[in-house]
Amino acid sequence: MARRTMRVGICGAGPAGLTLAAILSREADKGAFEVKVFERGEADRDQGSGWDMSKAALDALSRAGVEPRTVQREGSDTMRFYRTGASRPDVCLRLPSYLKRWGMKKEDVGLDQMNLETERNVIIDGLMGELGGEVAVEHGANVRAARRRGEGVELLGPNQQPLGDFDLVVDASGVHSHARGARFTEAADAFYTGVCLLQGVLRSPEESLAPEIVSKLGEGSFGIFGPTANGEGVLELFVQRYGAAHDNKVANVNISVPFEDPKAFAALVGLSGVHGITSKPEHVDAVKRYYKESLAHEDWPQCYRELFDDIEAVRLLPVHMHPMSEVALGELGVVEGSDSLCLVGVGDALHALPPWSGTSGNFAMQDSADLATALLDLQKREEGWSSESLALVARECERKFLERADEPRQRCIDAGKSAKDKLTTPVKDYDFVLSHITGQKSMFASVETFFIVSFLKTLTWMNWFENYGL
């Protein structure tokens, strides 16, 4: 079969979708691919903070032509977690410098996921700059559905408006994808974890926060947990820098709120019907009020309530995740007859994980790089490619991507079972590691749990000799 151009439609111009497009643009022979990327948002919209990229994610970014150092914040690979009233952190995730001098690396002690924070907007700008003439990006294009058309796939916009026909569609549109329904049934849909993240944006902690908070923040991230307003449960507050340039002090402020109905919570905080980041005064003021009311308990120092005075924008994120791969790929999870459909998801569109998994964005980048490799290899085959061989590659990648997300997914499911317990657990009885990392109620629940808790306690103690990196 003669070689021919492969028409690829990508839903979503976030880091994952653009990484795939950029790698194909940079590494393929001329005329091998024709790529069109559809993005619902406008080109100049703020896409929010980034994340600490794993080595695999950074390798994907490099393949796409973006130098990792240009998107990372120096010195941000440290996290400290305190409880109210304590001067020392309960947990410090940091490799002490004296261990580095002895030749030890983060991966040697299980800290390979603790990497420098990145800035999402800078990542996207960098990736856009690496796209060649064979890639077109259309902003303001809301993909509402995908369906089989001949041997390929057609994308549809609002009111069934045709957006284009493609040999392959790659769904990188996130957890609330509209294209996913062509491959997976409602039985494999993302489910609400029972937790909402309420986020605020601070332009400069140095200018607006108390010295005590700025000191704990450093160049990285810090969390603090204290009593709920009624004193019966635990409230977690998290502050994280993500500006790539050193003089960009921007930080996110987050509180995680267990809440049964996310729509009711949106109404409670004044963000009903609001999607994404908003800086409208009425929205920001409503969230400020909720923040301060949440920290009304006397154990919270006043400086933490004042922390919200200068937030400039807010976002409500009800956290969803997809079920395990055995559910998604099971008899009830897959749309009948869709194995031959040339559509494949990457990242959160395929296997969404909560932010606290530490893997969601990293898997998305890794998926895109691996899919690019598979498509490049297919295009180079001597016999050429067909819709059958393309669908086979899509199914092989799909299974691989789903299964490698299962281990952190199971941890998140286990941890999620105890989310509601925060509302009835006194601060003195709360253990951050057990709640977030192991999902167990006791460090003696299993041998694995015992060693994880013991290791992190030892690591925190080792950081005491360097004042926890502050």
C-alpha positions as CSV (number, residue, x, y, z in Angstrom):
1,M,0.0,0.0,0.0
2,A,1.4,3.4,-1.0
3,R,2.3,5.9,1.7
4,R,-0.2,8.6,2.1
5,T,-0.8,11.6,4.4
6,M,-2.5,10.7,7.7
7,R,-5.1,13.3,8.7
8,V,-5.1,13.6,12.5
9,G,-7.7,15.6,14.4
10,I,-6.8,16.5,18.0
11,C,-9.4,17.7,20.5
12,G,-7.8,20.0,23.0
13,A,-4.9,22.5,22.7
14,G,-3.5,21.9,26.2
15,P,0.0,20.5,26.9
16,A,-0.9,17.0,25.9
17,G,-2.6,17.8,22.6
18,L,0.1,20.3,21.6
19,T,2.9,18.0,22.6
20,L,1.6,15.3,20.2
21,A,1.2,17.8,17.4
22,A,4.6,19.3,18.0
23,I,6.4,15.9,18.0
24,L,4.7,14.8,14.8
25,S,5.5,18.2,13.2
26,R,9.2,17.9,14.2
27,E,9.9,14.3,13.7
28,A,7.8,13.1,10.7
29,D,8.8,13.2,7.0
30,K,7.3,16.0,5.0
31,G,3.7,15.2,4.0
32,A,3.4,12.3,6.5
33,F,0.8,14.0,8.7
34,E,-1.8,16.8,8.4
35,V,-2.8,17.8,11.9
36,K,-5.7,20.0,13.1
37,V,-6.1,20.9,16.7
38,F,-9.5,22.1,18.1
39,E,-9.6,24.1,21.3
40,R,-12.7,25.3,23.0
41,G,-11.1,28.2,24.7
42,E,-9.7,31.4,23.3
43,A,-6.0,31.7,22.5
44,D,-5.3,34.3,25.2
45,R,-7.2,32.6,28.1
46,D,-5.4,31.8,31.3
47,Q,-5.1,28.1,31.6
48,G,-4.0,28.2,35.2
49,S,-1.1,26.7,37.1
50,G,1.1,23.8,36.0
51,W,2.5,20.8,37.9
52,D,5.8,19.2,38.8
53,M,6.8,17.2,35.7
54,S,8.3,13.7,35.9
55,K,11.3,12.7,33.9
56,A,9.1,11.1,31.3
57,A,7.0,14.2,31.0
58,L,10.1,16.4,30.6
59,D,11.4,14.1,28.0
60,A,8.2,14.4,26.1
61,L,8.4,18.2,26.3
62,S,12.0,18.1,25.0
63,R,10.9,16.0,22.1
64,A,8.3,18.6,21.3
65,G,11.0,21.2,21.1
66,V,10.5,23.0,24.5
67,E,13.5,23.3,26.8
68,P,12.3,22.2,30.3
69,R,14.3,24.9,32.1
70,T,12.3,27.6,30.3
71,V,9.1,26.4,32.0
72,Q,10.3,25.4,35.4
73,R,10.6,27.3,38.7
74,E,14.0,27.0,40.2
75,G,14.0,25.7,43.8
76,S,10.3,24.7,43.8
77,D,10.8,20.9,44.3
78,T,10.0,21.0,48.0
79,M,6.7,20.5,49.9
80,R,6.1,21.0,53.6
81,F,2.9,20.2,55.5
82,Y,2.1,21.8,58.9
83,R,-0.7,21.7,61.4
84,T,-2.0,24.8,63.0
85,G,-0.1,25.8,66.1
86,A,3.1,23.9,65.1
87,S,6.4,25.5,64.2
88,R,7.8,22.4,62.6
89,P,6.2,20.6,59.6
90,D,4.5,17.2,60.1
91,V,5.9,16.2,56.7
92,C,8.8,17.6,54.6
93,L,9.2,16.2,51.1
94,R,12.7,17.3,50.2
95,L,16.1,15.6,49.6
96,P,18.5,17.2,52.1
97,S,21.6,18.8,50.5
98,Y,24.0,16.7,52.6
99,L,22.6,13.6,50.9
100,K,23.0,15.2,47.5
101,R,26.7,15.8,48.4
102,W,27.1,12.1,49.2
103,G,25.9,11.3,45.7
104,M,22.3,10.4,46.5
105,K,19.6,11.2,44.0
106,K,15.9,11.8,44.5
107,E,15.0,8.6,42.7
108,D,17.2,6.6,45.1
109,V,14.9,7.5,48.1
110,G,11.6,7.5,46.3
111,L,11.3,11.2,45.7
112,D,11.5,11.0,41.9
113,Q,8.0,12.5,41.6
114,M,9.1,15.6,43.5
115,N,10.2,17.9,40.7
116,L,10.3,21.5,39.9
117,E,6.9,23.2,39.3
118,T,6.1,24.4,35.8
119,E,4.0,27.2,34.4
120,R,1.2,25.9,32.1
121,N,0.8,29.1,30.1
122,V,4.5,29.2,29.3
123,I,4.4,25.5,28.3
124,I,1.6,26.1,25.9
125,D,3.3,29.2,24.4
126,G,6.4,27.2,23.9
127,L,4.6,24.3,22.2
128,M,2.7,26.6,19.9
129,G,6.0,28.0,18.7
130,E,7.2,24.6,17.7
131,L,4.2,23.8,15.4
132,G,5.1,23.6,11.7
133,G,3.0,24.4,8.7
134,E,1.3,21.0,8.7
135,V,-0.4,21.8,12.0
136,A,-3.4,24.2,12.3
137,V,-4.9,25.2,15.6
138,E,-8.5,26.5,15.8
139,H,-9.5,28.3,19.0
140,G,-13.1,28.8,20.0
141,A,-13.9,25.4,18.4
142,N,-16.1,23.4,20.8
143,V,-16.1,19.7,19.8
144,R,-19.4,18.2,20.9
145,A,-19.2,14.7,19.4
146,A,-17.3,12.3,17.3
147,R,-18.7,9.6,15.0
148,R,-17.6,7.1,12.5
149,R,-17.6,8.3,8.9
150,G,-16.4,5.8,6.3
151,E,-13.1,4.4,7.5
152,G,-12.3,7.5,9.5
153,V,-13.9,9.8,12.2
154,E,-15.9,13.0,11.9
155,L,-15.8,15.7,14.6
156,L,-18.9,17.7,15.2
157,G,-19.4,21.1,16.9
158,P,-22.6,22.7,18.4
159,N,-25.8,21.8,16.6
160,Q,-24.1,18.9,14.7
161,Q,-21.9,21.4,12.8
162,P,-19.2,19.4,10.9
163,L,-15.7,20.3,12.0
164,G,-13.8,17.9,9.8
165,D,-13.1,14.3,8.7
166,F,-10.0,12.6,9.9
167,D,-8.1,9.3,9.6
168,L,-7.5,9.4,13.4
169,V,-9.0,11.5,16.2
170,V,-7.0,12.0,19.4
171,D,-9.0,13.1,22.3
172,A,-7.0,15.3,24.6
173,S,-9.9,17.5,25.8
174,G,-9.8,16.5,29.5
175,V,-12.1,14.8,31.9
176,H,-15.3,16.3,30.5
177,S,-14.6,15.2,27.0
178,H,-17.6,15.1,24.5
179,A,-15.7,12.9,22.0
180,R,-15.2,10.1,24.6
181,G,-18.7,8.8,24.1
182,A,-17.9,7.4,20.7
183,R,-15.6,4.8,22.4
184,F,-16.8,4.4,26.0
185,T,-20.3,4.0,27.5
186,E,-21.7,5.8,30.6
187,A,-20.5,2.9,32.7
188,A,-17.0,4.0,32.1
189,D,-17.7,7.7,32.7
190,A,-15.7,9.8,35.2
191,F,-17.2,9.8,38.7
192,Y,-17.2,12.6,41.3
193,T,-14.6,11.9,44.0
194,G,-16.6,13.7,46.7
195,V,-14.0,16.5,46.9
196,C,-14.0,20.1,45.5
197,L,-10.9,22.2,45.2
198,L,-11.5,25.9,45.7
199,Q,-8.6,27.9,44.2
200,G,-7.5,31.5,44.4
201,V,-4.6,33.2,42.5
202,L,-2.1,35.5,44.3
203,R,0.2,37.6,42.1
204,S,2.8,38.1,44.8
205,P,2.8,36.4,48.2
206,E,5.7,38.6,49.2
207,E,3.6,41.7,48.8
208,S,0.4,40.4,50.3
209,L,1.1,37.6,52.9
210,A,2.4,37.6,56.4
211,P,6.2,36.9,56.7
212,E,5.3,33.7,58.6
213,I,3.5,32.3,55.6
214,V,6.1,33.5,53.0
215,S,8.8,31.9,55.0
216,K,7.0,28.5,55.1
217,L,6.3,28.8,51.4
218,G,9.9,29.4,50.3
219,E,10.2,28.9,46.5
220,G,8.0,25.7,46.6
221,S,4.8,24.7,48.2
222,F,3.4,24.3,51.6
223,G,0.2,23.0,53.2
224,I,-1.3,23.5,56.6
225,F,-4.3,21.7,58.1
226,G,-6.4,22.9,61.0
227,P,-9.9,22.7,62.4
228,T,-13.1,23.3,60.4
229,A,-15.2,26.3,61.6
230,N,-17.2,24.1,64.0
231,G,-14.0,22.5,65.3
232,E,-15.2,19.0,64.6
233,G,-13.1,18.2,61.5
234,V,-10.1,19.0,59.4
235,L,-9.6,21.7,56.8
236,E,-6.6,21.7,54.5
237,L,-5.0,24.8,53.0
238,F,-2.3,24.6,50.3
239,V,-0.2,27.3,48.7
240,Q,1.9,26.7,45.6
241,R,4.2,28.8,43.5
242,Y,4.3,28.0,39.8
243,G,5.7,31.1,37.9
244,A,8.6,29.9,35.7
245,A,10.6,33.2,35.9
246,H,12.1,33.9,39.2
247,D,10.5,37.4,39.4
248,N,7.1,35.9,38.7
249,K,5.8,35.3,42.2
250,V,2.4,34.0,41.3
251,A,0.9,31.3,43.5
252,N,-2.2,29.3,43.9
253,V,-4.2,29.1,47.1
254,N,-6.3,25.9,47.5
255,I,-8.6,24.4,50.0
256,S,-10.0,20.9,49.5
257,V,-13.6,20.6,50.6
258,P,-15.4,17.2,50.9
259,F,-18.9,18.0,49.6
260,E,-21.6,15.5,48.4
261,D,-23.1,17.7,45.7
262,P,-20.7,19.8,43.6
263,K,-23.5,21.9,42.1
264,A,-24.8,22.8,45.6
265,F,-21.2,23.7,46.7
266,A,-20.9,26.0,43.6
267,A,-24.0,27.7,44.7
268,L,-22.8,28.0,48.3
269,V,-19.6,29.8,47.2
270,G,-21.2,32.0,44.6
271,L,-19.8,30.2,41.5
272,S,-22.9,28.6,40.0
273,G,-22.5,28.2,36.2
274,V,-18.9,29.5,36.3
275,H,-16.4,27.4,34.3
276,G,-12.7,27.9,34.5
277,I,-10.9,30.8,36.1
278,T,-12.9,34.0,36.8
279,S,-11.7,37.4,38.0
280,K,-15.2,39.0,38.1
281,P,-15.4,41.0,41.4
282,E,-18.7,39.4,42.5
283,H,-17.1,35.9,42.1
284,V,-13.9,36.8,43.8
285,D,-15.7,38.5,46.7
286,A,-18.0,35.6,47.2
287,V,-15.1,33.1,47.4
288,K,-13.2,35.4,49.8
289,R,-16.2,35.3,52.2
290,Y,-16.3,31.6,52.0
291,Y,-12.6,31.2,52.6
292,K,-12.7,33.4,55.7
293,E,-15.8,31.7,57.1
294,S,-14.1,28.3,56.7
295,L,-11.1,29.5,58.8
296,A,-13.3,31.0,61.5
297,H,-12.0,28.6,64.2
298,E,-9.8,30.4,66.8
299,D,-6.9,27.9,66.2
300,W,-6.3,29.5,62.8
301,P,-4.0,32.5,63.1
302,Q,-5.5,35.7,61.7
303,C,-2.8,35.9,59.1
304,Y,-4.3,32.8,57.4
305,R,-7.7,34.5,57.1
306,E,-6.0,37.6,55.7
307,L,-4.3,35.4,53.1
308,F,-7.3,35.7,50.9
309,D,-7.6,39.5,50.9
310,D,-5.5,39.9,47.8
311,I,-6.6,37.0,45.6
312,E,-7.3,38.3,42.1
313,A,-9.0,35.3,40.4
314,V,-10.8,32.1,41.5
315,R,-11.7,28.7,40.2
316,L,-13.9,25.9,41.5
317,L,-12.8,22.4,40.5
318,P,-15.0,19.5,41.4
319,V,-12.6,16.6,41.2
320,H,-13.6,13.7,39.0
321,M,-11.7,10.5,38.1
322,H,-12.3,7.6,35.7
323,P,-12.8,4.0,36.9
324,M,-10.1,1.3,36.7
325,S,-9.0,-0.1,33.3
326,E,-10.9,-3.3,33.8
327,V,-14.1,-1.3,34.0
328,A,-13.3,0.9,31.0
329,L,-12.2,-2.0,28.8
330,G,-14.8,-4.4,30.1
331,E,-17.9,-5.6,28.3
332,L,-20.1,-2.8,29.7
333,G,-17.5,0.0,29.3
334,V,-16.8,-0.1,25.6
335,V,-19.3,1.0,22.9
336,E,-20.2,-2.1,20.8
337,G,-18.3,-2.1,17.5
338,S,-15.9,0.7,18.5
339,D,-12.7,-1.5,18.5
340,S,-12.3,-0.6,14.9
341,L,-12.9,3.1,15.4
342,C,-9.8,5.2,14.8
343,L,-10.1,7.3,17.9
344,V,-7.9,7.2,21.0
345,G,-7.8,9.3,24.2
346,V,-4.8,10.6,26.1
347,G,-4.4,12.0,29.6
348,D,-7.6,13.0,31.5
349,A,-9.8,12.4,28.5
350,L,-8.9,8.7,28.8
351,H,-7.9,8.1,32.5
352,A,-8.5,11.2,34.6
353,L,-6.9,11.1,38.1
354,P,-7.2,13.6,41.0
355,P,-4.5,16.3,41.3
356,W,-3.3,14.6,44.5
357,S,-2.3,11.5,42.5
358,G,0.8,13.4,41.4
359,T,0.6,11.7,38.1
360,S,-2.3,13.1,36.0
361,G,-0.4,15.7,33.9
362,N,2.7,13.5,33.7
363,F,0.8,10.6,32.3
364,A,-0.9,12.9,29.7
365,M,2.5,14.0,28.4
366,Q,3.8,10.5,28.4
367,D,0.7,9.3,26.5
368,S,1.2,11.9,23.9
369,A,4.9,11.1,23.4
370,D,4.2,7.3,23.2
371,L,1.3,7.8,20.8
372,A,3.5,10.0,18.6
373,T,6.1,7.3,18.5
374,A,3.5,4.6,17.5
375,L,2.1,6.8,14.7
376,L,5.5,7.7,13.4
377,D,6.5,4.0,13.3
378,L,3.2,3.1,11.6
379,Q,3.6,5.8,9.0
380,K,7.1,4.5,8.2
381,R,6.1,0.9,7.5
382,E,7.0,-0.3,4.1
383,E,3.5,-1.6,3.4
384,G,2.0,1.7,4.4
385,W,-0.9,2.1,6.8
386,S,-4.7,1.4,6.7
387,S,-7.6,2.2,8.8
388,E,-7.4,-1.4,10.2
389,S,-3.7,-1.0,11.2
390,L,-4.4,2.5,12.6
391,A,-7.3,1.2,14.8
392,L,-5.0,-1.6,16.0
393,V,-2.4,1.0,17.1
394,A,-5.1,3.1,18.8
395,R,-6.3,0.0,20.8
396,E,-2.8,-1.0,21.8
397,C,-2.0,2.5,23.0
398,E,-5.3,2.8,24.8
399,R,-4.8,-0.3,26.8
400,K,-1.2,0.6,27.7
401,F,-2.2,4.1,28.8
402,L,-5.1,2.9,30.9
403,E,-3.2,0.1,32.6
404,R,-0.3,2.2,33.7
405,A,-2.6,4.6,35.4
406,D,-4.2,1.8,37.5
407,E,-1.7,1.7,40.4
408,P,-2.1,5.4,41.4
409,R,-5.8,5.2,40.6
410,Q,-6.3,2.5,43.2
411,R,-4.4,4.6,45.8
412,C,-6.6,7.5,45.0
413,I,-9.8,5.4,45.3
414,D,-8.6,4.1,48.7
415,A,-7.7,7.6,49.9
416,G,-11.0,8.9,48.6
417,K,-13.0,6.6,50.8
418,S,-11.7,8.5,53.8
419,A,-12.4,12.0,52.4
420,K,-15.6,12.5,54.3
421,D,-13.8,11.4,57.5
422,K,-12.0,14.8,57.5
423,L,-15.3,16.4,58.5
424,T,-15.4,14.4,61.7
425,T,-11.7,13.8,62.5
426,P,-10.2,16.1,65.2
427,V,-7.0,17.8,64.1
428,K,-5.0,16.0,66.8
429,D,-6.0,12.7,65.3
430,Y,-5.4,13.6,61.7
431,D,-2.4,12.1,59.8
432,F,-1.7,13.7,56.4
433,V,0.4,10.8,55.1
434,L,-2.3,8.2,55.9
435,S,-5.0,10.3,54.4
436,H,-3.4,11.4,51.2
437,I,-0.7,8.8,50.3
438,T,-1.7,5.4,51.7
439,G,-5.5,5.7,52.1
440,Q,-5.3,3.7,55.4
441,K,-6.4,4.5,58.9
442,S,-3.3,3.1,60.6
443,M,0.4,2.9,59.7
444,F,0.1,-0.8,60.7
445,A,-2.6,-1.5,58.2
446,S,-0.1,-3.3,56.0
447,V,3.7,-3.8,55.6
448,E,3.7,-1.3,52.7
449,T,1.9,1.3,54.7
450,F,4.2,0.9,57.7
451,F,7.3,1.4,55.5
452,I,5.9,4.4,53.6
453,V,4.9,6.2,56.9
454,S,8.2,5.3,58.5
455,F,10.2,6.5,55.5
456,L,8.5,9.9,55.4
457,K,8.8,10.4,59.1
458,T,12.5,9.6,58.8
459,L,12.9,11.9,55.8
460,T,11.2,14.8,57.7
461,W,13.5,14.2,60.6
462,M,16.6,14.3,58.3
463,N,15.4,17.7,57.0
464,W,15.4,19.0,60.6
465,F,19.2,19.4,60.4
466,E,18.7,21.9,57.6
467,N,15.7,23.7,59.0
468,Y,13.5,21.9,56.4
469,G,15.2,23.8,53.6
470,L,13.9,27.2,54.8
